[in-house]
Amino acid sequence: MRITPRKLNAFKLLKLPSAYLCGVRTKSIDAKSCVVTVRHRWINQNPFRSMFWAVQGMAAEFSTGALMMSKIKSSGKQMSMLVVSNKAIFTKKATGKITFTCNDGHLIDETIIRAIEIGEGQTLWMTSVGVNEEGTEVSTFHFEWSIKLKG
């Protein structure tokens, strides 16, 4: 069974309701990248009338995590995954529709292969860049993911 944007959005509704209610939606996913959007609205704004940083973080993390889930599923192996660290940079007020893109599919492939060959947990840093409707970067998130074979 393939992971699709529709399945990921249903997953959010059931397993991550706060992200779903805040408007985090997966737009596309393939072997190389995952695109997630979120629109600035009353429910996800801060007192300064822009998108709350944590909502941006949910969308950014989901773009990296969905790609990771898809790659693990494709590997046919049972693996656990966990964010162990993150950092973020905010460069512009986030208003309107923000699109987060992670293009790190190739890094996941390499890390899964290493984890299987070595039999030990591995970590990798993944990046998700958020841009507004004008194409201006508003934030960049870096997540350090840990993966490990189960059993």
N, C-alpha and C positions, 0 to 999 in steps of 0.2 A: 504494500500500500504506500503510495506517494504522499509526501507532506505537501499540502497546497495552502495558499493564503486563506481560503475558506475554512479549512480544517484548523489552521492556526488561530483564526479569529474565534471559532467555536471553543477552542481550547482556552483562550483568554476569558471568554464569558464564564466558563465553568470553573477554571482553576485560578484565574487572576482577575477577579471581578473589578478590583479597583482600577486596573489598567484599562479594562474594557469600558467602564463607566467614564473614565477620563478621555476616551476617544482614541486610544492606541489601536491602530489597524494595520495588518500586514497587507501590503499591496502586491509584492512579488517575491519569489524565492526560486533560486536555481542553484547549480553546483558551485557558482562563483560568488553569488551575492544574495543579500536579503534587503528589501526595502520596506520600511515601516513609516507610517504617517501618524500625525496627531495634530488636531486643529485647536488653536487657542480659543477657549470658551470660558464662561463664568466658572464652571466647576473645576477647572484646572489652572486658574490664574493665581498669581501672588498679589499682595497689596499694591504693587506698582504697575498693575494692568498688563502684565506679560505672563507668559507661561511659567509656572512653578518649575524650578530646576529638577525636582524629583520626577515630575511627569516626563520631562525630556529624558531623564535617566531611564525611566521605564521603557520608553520607546527605543532608546539606543540599546539598552541591554537586550531587549527582545530581538532586535535585528541581529545581534551576535548569537544569542542563545538559540533562536530558531534555526539558524544556519548550523550551529553545533548539533542540535537534535537531529536535523536532517542527515548530516554526515555520519553520525553515530548509527542511525537507523540503517543507512546504506551499507555500513561496514559489516552488518550482520552480527556484531558482537554486543554483549551486554556491558555497558559502561555507565559509570556515574559521572556527573558533571557538576561543577560548583564554581561560582565566582569567588575568588579569594582576595581580590584587590581591585580597586578602580580609581581612576582620576578623570577629571573633567576640566574643560576650558570653555569659558563662555565669552563670546566675542561681540554679540549684538543681542538686543532685546528680542525675545522670541514671541512674535505675534503672527496671526494668520495661520496658514497650514505649514507645518514643519515636516520635512522629509528626512528620515535617518537612513543612511545606507552603509552597510558593511560589505566590503569586497574581499574578505579574508578566507574564502573557501579553500584556497590552496594551502594556507597555513594549517587549517584543521586537518586536511588530508595527511600532511607530513606528520603532524602530532599524533594522529590516530595510528599511523603506521609504526611510529616509534613506540607508542604505548603497547601495541600488540607484540612487536619484536622483543622489547626489553621486559615486558611484563610488569612494569612499574608505572606509577602515576606520572603524568606529564603536565606541564603548564604551558600556556601560550597567551600572548597579549593580542587582543583583537580591538579594532578601532571602528567606531561608528560616527559618521559626520552628519550633523543636522544642518540643513539649509532651508531658508524661507522660500516663499513663492517667487521672489526675484532672483533666486539662485545664490543669495548671500549666505555665507556660513554664519550660523548663530551659536553653535556649540560643537565640541568634539569630545567624545567619551572614549576612554580606553579601559577595557576590562581584561583582567588576568583570569583566565579560566583554567581550572584543573580538571583533568579527565583521568579516569582510572578504570581498568578492567574489573568487572565484578566477579566474585567467586574465585 
